[in-house]
Amino acid sequence: MSITLPLGTIMVILAGFAGAWIAAGTIGLLAHPLRHVMTWLTLGMAIIAVWANSGWKWRIILLIGAVIAMAMTSSTLPVVNLLAVSLVLAIIGSSQSGVSKEIILSAAMAIVILGIYRLLCTSIPLVWLMADSIGGFIGWLVGCITGQSLWVGATFAGLDFLVLIIAFYLLWLFTNQSLRHRQAIYAAVAIIAGHLLYLIILAFVPKIQGLLPHSSPETNGSWVTFITTMLPWNIPALAGIIHLVITGLILRWLKCAVLSAISSSPIDKKIRLIPLIGVVISGIILVGVSTLYLKAPELKGKKIVVYEKGFLNWLKPVHGEYGHLSVGMYGLLPHYIESLGARCVISPDLSEKDIRDANALVLIYPNELWSKGQLQGIWNFVNKGGRLLILGEHTVLESDGRSRFNDVLKPIAVRVQFDSATFAVGGWLQSYQSLAHPITSGISDDRNQFGVVIGASLQIHWPAQPILVGRWGWADLGNKKNIDDMAMMGDGRYNAGERLGDLPLVAEQSIGKGKIIVFGDTSSWVNGITPGAHLFTSRLLGYLADHSTTSQGPCRGLIELLVMIGLITLLVLFRNGWSLVLVSIFISASLIFCTKLSYQVGEVLPDGRGKTHNNLAYIDSSHLEAYSEESWREDGLMGFIMTLMRNGYLTLSLPEFSSRRLEQAEVFVSIAPNREFSNSEREAIHKFIKNGGIFISMVGYENLKGSARLLSEFDFHIGNVKHFQEPLPMGHFKAPFLRKGERMAYVRFHAGWPVECNGSNANVIVYGPDELPIIVMRRFGQGKIVVIGDTGFAMNKNLEHEDGSPFDGMYENADFWRWFLTYLRDEPEWLPPHIQD
């Protein structure tokens, strides 16, 4: 007997598909929090659609499933977010009966298949390359149809939409015995036609953008701004809408009946337990094979050679030079490498003597003709087992029409393109796709932890493998005519024929016994970006120098594919809701565990203790601090970071609080955190200070909540110097910090508050108005605590301008920090020039 599907059933399936595509990041560029919330909304719609017809037991199970799904969607791993949707649909399907049950379970299984596909794409490089090639072919085909050149990868070609819809379509055919061949053909044609419509519209996006008015202050907030922001980054949402409409019409139009063999299987329940266990074990093995890396890299005793020549300099911030031009390029790189335990050699000519016993070789934007034998020497080094890191750059053509880094890449299937890999959101924030690899495992993309900015995209073919991909960006083709003012960069607009989405940014390939890793950009390694990118670059240096660490190999990929085939076979042949629930939960839990474990094992921690004085400083960024992470914004900290660098510190951000990291540093800076330190974190800070560390807290009364408990444990209080009275702000002012006879040196405050310390061994460093302390230092154990009652004290607006211009003709705060840091380190006192004898 054939029946028409209930509207509630159709609503569940459509909401599930929408949630799956949103969770996977398929519908376009979305901030991760927005993507999570939208996923919750679709899951809520699916649950509401069956709530009224569910018994109280099933309602309880649905609520439990919803809670688990919300926890899964909070993960930074898109595959886990995606499987949260299959979990909820599997529970909903199990709560139904008859044709509704089987069709919803088919939808849940299709979502699991999409999740497995996404896992394979990010863990098996060959699968990624194949998906990219399929996407490229689809784009070429649409270009032939429309006459508009379209170059896309898997993302904008909409492969995620097709994988889910095709999987559901095949499962639907398998379970529907009443479906006529003509109806099946109509449904397939509708799916293809709908997707083709999306691709045709995508091909015409550059022309549509050309017809829109240019953005201006007058159009801000208007429909023009909205559309220009959406195009082309959220145009995949159109594909999702089209597929949802078509799927809804097909499900409503066609009458369904379920094969009796599926709805009432004769297999004994005890025997069904065996494939159920097989499903769970297969899921766990699949994740373990694809994402688990257990070899910890070791840099101690390793030698890393860096070529001295190229389009670069070896400068670093120095006293007396200010602004963004004074940060230098790679002057801190040798110190950074040495802090990780390796020995760094700067080679002027890549002589055989320099690289003979090296573990890794680094070439940074080479731009001079290679001398005789140099290229062969580099290739011999790699073939014998060495590892080479080569950093390219955007739109580079030397006078002979070639680029020196591509000369080095001749033996492998990677080329640095003549383009600019341009992001939709600055710094590729929440726009990366990292493949499973020892150097990327567990690193998020919410703060540009990878450090890539505007570089070139990479052209890669098998056996080369992508490591890091820019999902939401385009390859802006270079223009040789712009050589003078634009470094041959393009027009900064997406044009027909330019690659859209899925831009390879970092890749590797084995050659002989060694490996070559290629970046299309140098930014991750410069002085100014290393503080935020060290989580990634330290792991990469460990991977380069320790040859026992390996990435995904062909055998591992083959095992993963075989396990995937076995898993899907078990799911299809012994299909029931609880197998889908279990596989969703166990794959997700395994993926989270393996990713976290691989991240922890792969950490390479800098250590400042090997110097005359510990030269490692961390600035906390793990407690929702009040400063801007845009380094040169008014509320940014680039000036302060450079100030610490000028005083000899290797200065790094601390996005994840770690007692292990603190143990190896001398300075830990906290600036107005909005989230309190946990008990264990406060214990770690106590230990850090007792063992000789310097803890500097900069916070005003208005931002005190996150710091109050920690500071009170050291007997510090902000704003309450006159007890039982409303705290009074000091405002913006200058105060002397040093007196030599009649000469005084001043320091400025942005918005000060008085500081009180009732503990022993406390010294007032600076008094504010009414002789109230505003900077107080206390010795505690072998270390020191400094509290500055001003949230904005170290921000650019109070310390250093991007253009290097002085504050009222002076650099008073830079002088203060230079004096104060020598004081904190118990070194000979440095005096500002105007008060020296």
RACOR-V703003 format. One line per field, one symbol per residue. ss: DSSP state (A for helix, B for strand, O for the rest). psi: psi as a letter, one per 40 degrees, with the letter a starting at -180 (. if undefined). burial: b if it has 9 or more other ideal C-beta (glycine too) atoms within 8 Angstrom, else e. A space follows every 10 residues. Layout:
# RACOR-V703003
ss=???
psi=???
burial=???
This chain:
# RACOR-V703003
ss=OOBOOOAAAA AAAAAAAAAA AAAOOOOOOO OAAAAAAAAA AAAAAAAAAA AOOOOAAAAA AAAAAAAAAA AAAOOOOAAA AAAAAAAAAA AAAAAOOAAA AAAAAAAAAA AAAAAAAAAA AAAOAAAAAA AAAAAAAAAA AAAAAAOOOO BBOAAAAOAA AAAAAAAAAA AAAAABOOOO AAAAAAAAAA AAAAAAAAAA AAAOAAAAAA AOOOOOAAAO OOAAAAAAAA OOOOOAAAAA AAAAAAAAAA AAAOOBOBOA AAAOOOOOAA AAAAAAAAAA AAAAAAAAAA AOOOOOOOOO OOBBBBBOOO OOOOOOOOOO OOOAAAOOOO OOAAAAAAAO OOBBBBBOOO OAAAAOOOOB BBBBOOOOOO OOOAAAAAAA AAAOOOBBBB BOOOOOOOOO OOOAAAAAAA AOOBBBOOBB BBBOOAAAOO OBBBOOOOOO OOOOOOOOOO OOOOBOOBBB OOOOBBBBBB OOBBBBBOOA AAOOOOOOOO OOOOOOOOBB OOBBBBBBBB BOOBBBBBBO OOAAAOAAAA AAAAAAAAAA AAAAAOOOOO OOOAAAAAAA AAAAAAAAAA AAAOOOAAAA AAAAAAAAAA AAAAAAAAAA AOOOOOOOOO OOOOOBBBBB OOOOBOOOOO OOOOOOOAAA AAAAAAOOOB BBBBOOOOAA AAAOOOBBBB BOBOOOOOAA AAAAAAAAAA OOOBBBBBOO AAAOAAAAAA AAAOOBBBOO OOOOOOOOOO BBBBBBBBBB OOBBBBBBBB BBOOBBBOOO OBBBBBBOAA AOBBBBBBBB OOBBBBBBOO OOOOOAAAAO OOOOOOBOOB OAAAAAAAAA AAAAOOOOOO OOAAAOO
psi=hiihhidddd dddddddddd dddefdeahi iddddddddd ddddddddde ddeiiddddd dddddddddd ddeeiehddd ddeddddddd ddddeaiadd dddddddddd dddddddddd dedhdddddd dddddddddd dddddeehhh hiaddeefdd dddddddddd ddddeheehi dddddddddd dddddddddd dddedddddd eiiiiiddeh eidddddddd hededddddd dddddddddd dddiiiihhd dddghehidd dddddddddd dddddddddd ehhehhiheh eihhhhhdia giifiihiie hiideedace deddddddde eihhhhhdef idddedfidi hhhhgheihh iheddddddd dddeeihhhh haiifhhade eiiddddded eifhihigih hhidhhefhf eihhihidee hehifeefee ehbhaiiihi iheihidhhh dgaighhihd efddeeffia eeihiheihh ifhhdhiihi hbeaihhhie iedeeidedd deeddddddd dddddheehi ahiddddddd dddddddddd dddfhidddd dddddddddd dddddddddd dehhhiheee idihfhhhhh feffieiieh deideieddd ddddddeeih hiigehhhdd dddeidhhhh hgiehihidd dddddddddd eeihhhhhhi defddeeddd dddefiihef dhieihhhid ahiiihehhg behihiiiid giiihhheii fhhhdhiaif fhidhhhhhh beaihhhhfh dedeideedh ideeiihfei fddddddddd ddddefihhh hideei.
burial=eebebeebbb bbbbbbbbbb bbbbbbbbbb ebeebbebbb ebbbbbbebb beebeeebbe bbeebbebbb ebbebebbbb bbbbbbbbbb bbbbbbebbb bbbbbbbbbb bbbbbbbbbb bbbbbebbbe bbebbbebbb ebbeebebeb bbbbbbbbbb bbbbbbbbbe bbbebbeebe eebbeebbeb beebbbbbbb bbbbbbbbbe ebeeeeeebe eeebbebbeb bbbbbbbbbb ebbbbbbbbb bbebebbbbe ebbeeeeeee ebeebbebbb ebbbbbbbbb bbbebebebe ebbbbbbeeb ebebebbeee ebbbebbbbb bbbbbbbbbb bbbbbbbeeb eeebbeebbb bbbbbbeeee eeebbebbbe bbbbebbbbb bbbbbbbbee eebbbbbbbe ebebebbbbb bbbebeebbb bbbbbbbbbb bbbebebbbb bbbbbbbbbb eeebbbbbbb bbbbbbbbbe ebeeeeebbb eeebbbebbb bbbbbbbbbe beebbbbbbb bbbbbbbbbb bbbbbbbbbb bbbbbbeebe bbeeebbebb bebbebbbeb bbebbbbbbb bbbbbbbbeb bbebbbbbbe bbbbbbbbee eeebbbbbbb bebebbbeee beeebbbbbb bbbbbbbebb bbbbbebebe bbbbbbbbbb bbbbebbeee bbebbbbbbb bbbbbbbbbb bebbebbbbb bbebbbbbbe beeeeebebb eebebbbbee eeebbbbbbb bbbbbbbebe ebeebbebee ebbbbbbbeb eebbbbbbbb bbbbbbebbb bbebeebeee bbbbbbbbbb bbbbeeeeee bbeebee
